[in-house]
Amino acid sequence: MAERLFEAFRNAPKPRAITLAAPATDLSGRWDVRVKFALGEAEHLLFLEAFGNRLTGTHVGSVTRGPVEGEIDGDRVRFQSVLPIEGSRLSYEFSGRLSGDRMEGDLNLGEYPNARWSAQRHTHGGPPPADPSKAGKAG
């Protein structure tokens, strides 16, 4: 029996390597984000750094901030962040498309209703503000 299992696993199909397309543009910099929730809207900020297909940075909400990690696949973007809020942690999973200095797509908020988001590259970048509440109103 063990020999048959060994043969089955040895001859099993190997996983294919995932190849991402070269990023359509460099996403590094500040992005002004508008989130359209089921009930209302909010403004957030993203400070992104792109390294090839890898995306890192900071997501700034109204009173808190969190790290961003994700990837770029041609003109598609996927990234996540977690913002601590009121003793809990709110997960944001962004997916969408980019076109020049704009991005937009869907936002998965875990147990909360999904939302839509759009972002415009800020023409003058800079580091995240020391106090997230000075970044603009957000949720």
Secondary structure, DSSP 8 states (H G I E B T S, - for coil): -HHHHHHHHHTS-----------SS---EEEEEEEEETTEEEEEEEEEEEETTEEEEEEE-SS-EEEEEEEEETTEEEEEEEEEETTEEEEEEEEEEEETTEEEEEEE-TTS--EEEEEEE-SS-----SSGGGG----
